[in-house]
């Protein structure tokens, strides 16, 4: 009979929404430098579970990134097809 395998549980600290923690930070589609922190190296928008944003700010952030892409402040993808 095999003994049960013990799995190590790694403690992960709860991520805090950057925009809730710092009330001075605003989400603006013209601020490309801030928006680039929430884009992967492939040009995709990072999900909430990775970025740590709350639902409200993630929605605002997504629409700001899409708006910045539409008016050519940010690229749609970083690599050609």
BELURRA-V337007 format. One record per run of one state. SS is the DSSP state (h for helix, s for strand, l for the rest). FROM is the first residue (numbers start at 0). TO is the last residue. If there is no record, write none. Layout:
BEGIN
SS/FROM/TO  SS/FROM/TO
END
This chain:
BEGIN
l/0/16  h/17/20  l/21/30  h/31/37  s/38/38  l/39/43  s/44/44  l/45/46  h/47/50  l/51/53  h/54/69  l/70/80
END
